Amino acid sequence: LAEHMYHNNAVVYVINPALIKYYGKSLNYRIKTDKQDAKLIQSFLATNFENLHAWKPLSKNQQSLKELSRCLHNLKLDIVRFSNALESRLDMDVRTAYEKIMKALEDSIKDIIAKMKAIVNDDTALQKMFDLLISIPGVGEVTAWTLISELPDIREFKNAKQMAA
C-alpha cells in the first residue's frame, strides 16, 4: 500500500506501531476501539509530526539486495537443517541425497553472494555505505548487505543509538 501510494504521488509516513502503543501508554490510554485508536493516532501525529520523515521505498538495487539477503539467510538455515539430519542417517542412499541437496544449496549461496557483490559494486551510493559498514570491527560483508537492505535511509537517524534501537 505504501509503495502504491508513493508511486501515485502521495506523501507517505510509515510509523512503527510500537511508537503509537507506547505513546498511548504514556497517556494512560486503555480503551481499545477503532474509533479511540484513530483518535490516538491523530493525537500522536499532532504531537510528533515534526519528528516524522516521509517514507520513500527502497531503490531497485536495495530491494534486490534485500530479497537476496533474505534468501541467503534461508539457504544457510537449510544447510544447517540438512547437516543436522545428515548426522543421524546411516543409510548411504539417504546420506547421498542429503549431500547432493547441501551441495546445491552451497552452489546457490555462492551465486547469491556473487549477485550481491555485483549489485553493491555497481551502485556508488550502496558501495559507499558498504565500505563504511565493513570498516566497523566485527561487521562483515553479509552483515553489511543485510543492514543496507533492511534499514531505512540511515541519514534519517539522529544518532547511532537511535539507529541501533
Backbone bond lengths (Angstrom), bond angles and torsions (degrees), N, CA, C in turn:
res aa  C-N    CA-C-N  psi(-1)  N-CA   C-N-CA  omega(-1)  CA-C   N-CA-C  phi
1 L - - - 1.448 - - 1.528 110.47 -
2 A 1.332 115.87 -44.13 1.459 119.63 -179.40 1.527 110.95 -60.97
3 E 1.335 116.83 -44.03 1.462 119.79 179.14 1.515 111.47 -64.94
4 H 1.315 116.67 -42.57 1.464 120.67 178.93 1.525 110.15 -60.06
5 M 1.315 117.08 -46.98 1.463 121.12 -179.96 1.530 110.49 -63.53
6 Y 1.320 116.92 -43.21 1.464 121.24 179.98 1.525 110.44 -59.44
7 H 1.334 116.33 -45.81 1.463 120.72 -177.92 1.520 112.30 -72.72
8 N 1.319 116.36 -9.78 1.464 120.73 174.12 1.534 110.60 -106.66
9 N 1.333 115.13 27.44 1.467 124.19 171.77 1.523 115.33 66.41
10 A 1.320 117.99 24.55 1.462 120.66 174.79 1.529 108.06 -91.48
11 V 1.312 116.20 146.51 1.459 120.50 173.04 1.523 105.95 -83.74
12 V 1.321 115.90 123.42 1.461 121.41 -172.38 1.526 109.53 -116.09
13 Y 1.321 115.22 137.52 1.461 121.84 173.87 1.517 107.05 -122.10
14 V 1.305 116.34 124.16 1.455 121.88 176.32 1.521 106.02 -107.75
15 I 1.316 115.94 117.06 1.461 120.93 -173.46 1.522 109.23 -116.14
16 N 1.301 115.75 134.29 1.454 121.31 176.76 1.536 108.33 -62.85
17 P 1.318 117.93 121.50 1.464 120.23 -179.20 1.529 113.40 -57.09
18 A 1.324 116.82 -27.20 1.468 119.78 179.33 1.531 110.78 -63.05
19 L 1.329 116.58 -33.42 1.467 119.44 178.63 1.526 110.68 -61.15
20 I 1.314 115.92 -44.01 1.463 119.91 -179.71 1.528 110.27 -70.45
21 K 1.316 116.73 -37.44 1.462 120.44 178.51 1.530 110.36 -60.56
22 Y 1.342 116.13 -48.94 1.465 119.34 -178.84 1.528 111.82 -70.34
23 Y 1.316 116.70 -31.04 1.461 120.26 174.04 1.530 109.10 -61.76
24 G 1.346 115.76 -44.27 1.467 120.44 177.72 1.516 111.51 -62.02
25 K 1.326 117.02 -41.37 1.470 120.13 177.96 1.522 110.97 -62.80
26 S 1.336 116.57 -37.52 1.468 119.41 -179.75 1.526 111.31 -66.45
27 L 1.325 116.09 -22.63 1.469 121.07 177.70 1.525 111.86 -95.61
28 N 1.342 115.48 5.75 1.470 121.51 -176.24 1.532 111.33 59.88
29 Y 1.316 115.57 37.90 1.463 124.11 -179.33 1.527 109.21 -74.58
30 R 1.329 116.70 125.09 1.467 119.78 -177.28 1.515 113.42 -127.98
31 I 1.305 117.66 -16.03 1.462 120.95 -177.23 1.520 108.79 -81.38
32 K 1.339 116.53 131.97 1.463 120.32 -175.88 1.526 109.42 -122.87
33 T 1.327 116.18 79.08 1.466 121.30 172.24 1.523 106.84 -126.34
34 D 1.311 117.12 160.71 1.457 120.44 179.53 1.531 110.97 -58.46
35 K 1.315 116.39 -42.29 1.465 120.59 -178.82 1.536 110.67 -63.95
36 Q 1.326 116.65 -45.52 1.464 120.06 179.20 1.532 111.35 -67.58
37 D 1.336 117.18 -37.02 1.466 120.20 176.67 1.527 110.75 -62.67
38 A 1.326 116.81 -40.92 1.471 121.02 178.28 1.530 110.05 -61.98
39 K 1.329 116.48 -41.34 1.473 120.30 178.08 1.534 110.67 -65.01
40 L 1.327 116.44 -39.13 1.463 120.55 178.36 1.528 110.26 -63.58
41 I 1.320 117.08 -44.83 1.465 120.74 178.83 1.527 109.93 -62.36
42 Q 1.324 116.55 -43.03 1.462 120.77 178.24 1.538 110.32 -60.17
43 S 1.309 117.13 -43.37 1.459 121.74 179.11 1.530 110.45 -64.55
44 F 1.333 116.50 -43.55 1.466 121.05 178.02 1.521 110.31 -58.04
45 L 1.333 116.42 -47.28 1.462 120.57 -178.70 1.530 111.47 -63.56
46 A 1.329 116.37 -42.16 1.464 119.82 179.76 1.527 111.05 -63.08
47 T 1.315 116.45 -36.37 1.464 121.45 -177.87 1.523 112.79 -79.73
48 N 1.325 117.30 -32.70 1.472 121.29 -170.26 1.516 115.02 -116.96
49 F 1.308 118.56 8.85 1.462 120.40 -172.00 1.529 112.99 -57.20
50 E 1.330 117.40 -38.43 1.470 120.17 -177.61 1.529 112.14 -66.47
51 N 1.322 117.93 -18.43 1.471 121.43 179.30 1.524 113.36 -93.94
52 L 1.324 116.99 -4.32 1.461 120.69 -177.68 1.523 110.71 -90.15
53 H 1.306 115.70 149.95 1.455 122.07 177.44 1.526 108.49 -118.95
54 A 1.311 115.31 137.33 1.463 119.45 177.18 1.528 108.42 -60.53
55 W 1.317 115.10 139.72 1.461 121.29 -178.01 1.517 109.80 -81.40
56 K 1.317 115.38 141.79 1.456 121.59 173.24 1.525 107.03 -129.66
57 P 1.308 117.77 139.31 1.471 118.34 178.75 1.516 110.97 -68.39
58 L 1.308 115.08 160.19 1.456 120.48 175.78 1.520 109.25 -63.30
59 S 1.315 116.04 151.21 1.463 119.58 174.21 1.532 108.14 -64.84
60 K 1.314 115.30 164.34 1.469 119.66 179.37 1.532 110.44 -57.89
61 N 1.327 116.80 -41.09 1.470 120.41 179.36 1.521 111.83 -66.76
62 Q 1.336 116.61 -40.90 1.466 119.34 178.04 1.525 110.43 -65.04
63 Q 1.334 117.03 -39.30 1.467 120.17 179.17 1.527 110.22 -64.02
64 S 1.327 116.59 -42.80 1.474 120.15 177.14 1.519 110.42 -62.34
65 L 1.326 115.53 -43.63 1.463 120.57 179.19 1.528 110.56 -61.62
66 K 1.320 116.88 -39.41 1.465 121.91 179.35 1.528 110.75 -62.75
67 E 1.324 116.31 -47.64 1.464 119.40 -179.42 1.519 111.65 -65.87
68 L 1.326 116.48 -40.66 1.466 119.93 178.21 1.528 110.81 -66.41
69 S 1.328 117.10 -39.40 1.458 121.17 179.39 1.527 110.90 -62.35
70 R 1.312 116.43 -43.59 1.467 120.27 179.07 1.530 110.95 -67.56
71 C 1.321 116.05 -38.13 1.468 119.96 177.09 1.528 110.05 -64.13
72 L 1.329 116.63 -43.81 1.462 121.09 178.37 1.523 110.80 -58.23
73 H 1.313 116.19 -45.18 1.469 120.79 178.66 1.529 110.65 -59.00
74 N 1.327 116.81 -45.97 1.468 120.62 -179.05 1.525 111.99 -65.72
75 L 1.326 116.96 -39.27 1.465 119.65 178.71 1.525 111.05 -65.00
76 K 1.324 116.70 -37.91 1.468 119.81 177.45 1.527 110.64 -65.42
77 L 1.318 117.05 -38.38 1.466 120.07 175.96 1.527 110.66 -63.83
78 D 1.328 116.33 -39.29 1.464 120.24 178.60 1.527 111.36 -63.67
79 I 1.321 116.81 -39.93 1.469 119.83 178.47 1.524 110.12 -61.78
80 V 1.313 116.67 -43.26 1.470 120.05 178.44 1.525 109.58 -62.17
81 R 1.328 116.39 -42.39 1.467 120.44 -178.99 1.528 110.61 -62.05
82 F 1.329 117.00 -46.70 1.456 119.65 -179.19 1.532 111.47 -70.91
83 S 1.315 116.51 -33.76 1.461 120.07 177.16 1.530 110.30 -63.28
84 N 1.330 116.42 -42.75 1.464 120.57 177.40 1.527 111.29 -64.67
85 A 1.321 116.57 -40.05 1.462 120.13 179.00 1.526 110.80 -66.97
86 L 1.319 116.24 -35.06 1.458 121.40 -179.08 1.527 112.10 -64.74
87 E 1.323 116.85 -33.64 1.461 121.02 -177.79 1.522 113.17 -59.36
88 S 1.326 116.48 -33.76 1.463 119.21 -174.17 1.531 113.43 -100.09
89 R 1.316 116.93 4.79 1.466 119.70 -178.54 1.525 111.07 -95.97
90 L 1.324 115.85 130.64 1.464 120.61 178.33 1.525 111.41 -102.89
91 D 1.318 116.99 -30.02 1.460 121.39 -178.20 1.537 109.55 -64.47
92 M 1.318 116.94 125.29 1.469 121.60 -176.17 1.524 112.22 -64.95
93 D 1.338 118.13 -33.82 1.468 120.18 178.78 1.528 110.71 -65.42
94 V 1.318 116.41 -41.14 1.465 121.10 178.75 1.528 109.66 -67.52
95 R 1.313 116.09 -43.76 1.473 119.78 179.32 1.529 110.31 -60.57
96 T 1.323 116.17 -43.55 1.465 120.62 179.82 1.528 110.79 -62.40
97 A 1.326 116.67 -41.66 1.467 120.69 178.99 1.526 110.72 -62.13
98 Y 1.332 116.44 -45.94 1.462 120.19 179.38 1.530 111.18 -64.22
99 E 1.321 117.03 -39.79 1.461 120.51 -179.87 1.526 111.15 -65.21
100 K 1.333 117.10 -37.88 1.467 120.70 176.90 1.525 110.56 -64.23
101 I 1.317 115.99 -42.92 1.469 120.32 179.16 1.522 109.85 -62.81
102 M 1.335 116.24 -44.46 1.465 119.79 -179.75 1.528 111.31 -63.84
103 K 1.320 117.46 -37.90 1.476 121.13 177.51 1.521 109.91 -63.65
104 A 1.322 117.02 -42.87 1.468 120.70 178.49 1.531 110.86 -64.06
105 L 1.320 116.70 -40.22 1.463 120.70 177.59 1.528 110.91 -63.21
106 E 1.337 116.42 -43.71 1.459 120.73 179.19 1.526 111.61 -62.81
107 D 1.339 116.30 -39.35 1.464 120.12 176.81 1.524 110.95 -64.70
108 S 1.323 116.57 -40.48 1.466 120.74 178.01 1.525 110.54 -64.02
109 I 1.313 116.70 -39.91 1.469 120.90 178.36 1.530 110.32 -61.41
110 K 1.325 116.41 -43.69 1.467 119.83 178.10 1.523 111.03 -60.87
111 D 1.331 117.20 -42.19 1.468 121.28 178.59 1.527 111.10 -63.03
112 I 1.325 116.31 -43.93 1.463 120.37 -178.50 1.528 110.66 -65.29
113 I 1.318 116.92 -42.24 1.467 120.44 178.63 1.534 109.98 -61.77
114 A 1.331 117.11 -41.45 1.472 120.39 178.35 1.530 110.56 -62.86
115 K 1.334 117.25 -40.26 1.472 120.69 178.67 1.525 110.87 -66.63
116 M 1.326 116.93 -39.74 1.462 120.34 179.66 1.530 110.16 -65.16
117 K 1.323 116.92 -42.60 1.461 120.27 177.56 1.525 110.80 -61.02
118 A 1.321 116.29 -42.12 1.467 120.41 -179.12 1.529 111.01 -64.57
119 I 1.324 117.25 -42.07 1.467 120.71 179.35 1.515 110.15 -60.50
120 V 1.329 117.15 -47.65 1.469 120.85 -178.57 1.528 110.45 -66.56
121 N 1.318 117.73 -42.20 1.467 121.10 -178.19 1.526 112.18 -65.94
122 D 1.331 117.57 -28.99 1.467 121.16 -177.45 1.525 113.29 -88.69
123 D 1.324 117.66 -4.08 1.470 121.55 -177.05 1.527 108.32 -121.93
124 T 1.328 116.64 110.03 1.466 121.75 -174.74 1.521 112.28 -57.71
125 A 1.337 116.83 -43.85 1.475 120.10 -178.50 1.527 110.59 -64.82
126 L 1.328 116.99 -43.59 1.465 120.46 179.24 1.524 110.35 -66.59
127 Q 1.320 116.97 -38.69 1.467 120.47 179.68 1.524 110.41 -63.04
128 K 1.331 116.21 -38.99 1.466 120.37 179.24 1.532 110.42 -64.62
129 M 1.340 116.77 -46.27 1.468 120.18 178.22 1.520 110.73 -63.10
130 F 1.333 115.81 -42.06 1.466 121.41 -179.93 1.531 110.59 -59.75
131 D 1.333 116.36 -47.37 1.465 120.54 -179.11 1.524 111.27 -61.66
132 L 1.339 116.68 -40.42 1.467 119.95 177.94 1.528 111.11 -64.01
133 L 1.319 116.01 -43.71 1.466 119.80 -177.21 1.525 112.15 -66.43
134 I 1.325 117.38 -44.27 1.473 117.71 -177.66 1.525 111.97 -74.19
135 S 1.336 117.17 -9.68 1.466 118.95 174.59 1.531 111.23 -76.58
136 I 1.336 116.65 -11.28 1.463 121.53 177.80 1.529 108.04 -81.38
137 P 1.335 117.60 127.18 1.468 119.10 179.18 1.536 111.15 -56.84
138 G 1.314 115.64 131.89 1.461 120.92 178.02 1.515 114.04 92.31
139 V 1.330 118.14 -8.07 1.465 121.10 178.70 1.526 107.92 -100.71
140 G 1.323 115.01 116.67 1.455 120.99 178.97 1.515 111.03 -101.61
141 E 1.321 115.51 -173.35 1.463 120.63 -176.77 1.521 112.48 -59.69
142 V 1.320 117.04 -48.90 1.468 120.14 -175.59 1.526 110.69 -62.96
143 T 1.329 116.94 -42.64 1.464 120.15 177.94 1.522 110.33 -63.65
144 A 1.325 117.52 -42.15 1.467 120.95 179.46 1.524 110.53 -63.00
145 W 1.332 118.13 -44.66 1.465 120.57 178.60 1.524 111.02 -61.23
146 T 1.326 115.44 -41.10 1.462 119.93 -179.55 1.521 110.90 -64.72
147 L 1.321 117.25 -45.13 1.461 120.62 179.71 1.523 111.41 -63.02
148 I 1.321 116.57 -43.75 1.465 120.42 179.93 1.525 110.74 -60.41
149 S 1.314 116.15 -39.80 1.467 119.46 -174.42 1.524 113.80 -85.40
150 E 1.319 118.58 -25.09 1.461 120.48 -174.96 1.525 114.15 -98.43
151 L 1.325 117.15 -28.46 1.463 119.48 -177.91 1.524 110.73 -83.04
152 P 1.325 116.66 148.81 1.458 117.76 170.84 1.523 108.66 -68.88
153 D 1.304 117.32 -179.42 1.460 121.99 -179.78 1.530 109.09 -53.42
154 I 1.323 116.71 117.28 1.466 120.29 -173.96 1.521 112.59 -66.49
155 R 1.325 117.72 -16.63 1.470 120.03 177.79 1.528 111.52 -70.56
156 E 1.341 117.20 -14.96 1.458 121.05 179.79 1.529 112.24 -78.58
157 F 1.326 117.77 -16.80 1.456 120.62 178.76 1.519 109.61 -80.11
158 K 1.317 115.75 140.61 1.465 120.53 -179.56 1.522 111.47 -76.31
159 N 1.343 116.33 -31.13 1.465 119.97 -178.66 1.526 108.79 -158.34
160 A 1.316 115.45 172.65 1.467 121.33 -177.41 1.525 111.47 -64.55
161 K 1.330 116.92 -34.72 1.455 120.47 -179.44 1.533 111.38 -63.68
162 Q 1.329 116.29 -39.64 1.460 120.80 178.18 1.522 110.31 -66.11
163 M 1.316 117.39 -39.76 1.456 120.75 178.61 1.534 110.43 -65.28
164 A 1.320 116.56 -42.81 1.457 120.60 -179.21 1.541 111.13 -62.79
165 A 1.317 115.95 -36.45 1.469 119.59 179.09 1.513 110.38 -67.98
